[in-house]
Amino acid sequence: MENKLNPAEALERLFEVIRQEAASNPTFARRMLDASGVTVMFSGPDAMKAADPIIVAARGDYANFRESFVGFSEKDLKAIIKGFALATDEQVKGVKTKPKQSGLVDLMWDGAKRKLEERRAR
């Protein structure tokens, strides 16, 4: 069976597969978004799986970093900090800002920038 498509139809099929994979695989979605070079606001139930603070910090823009993460819950921010080893438990406990998310995002920024510097030093 020979399946002939015009270029537009072939591309539409290809992009549909990419959309479906990105919707079902947050890690793949994050990689695609990183490749696009745009600032992304993470939200929804899969935001935790798709958010990578080190990749976002690599773009070097604190305002965009903050915008990407400030909407996360305190619990989610703490989980990201722990998962990426961006700060110690004592540093997290030391955050006293109101709202706490603001201070946690700052802590994430500092930790992500430190991780990037460590990578460059190798």
Secondary structure by P-SEA (a helix, b strand, c coil): cbbbbcaaaaaaaaaaaaaaaaaacaaaaaaaaaaacbbbbbbccccccccccccccccccaaaaaaacccccaaaaaaaaaaaccccaaaaaacccccaaaaaaaaaaaaaaaaaaaaaac
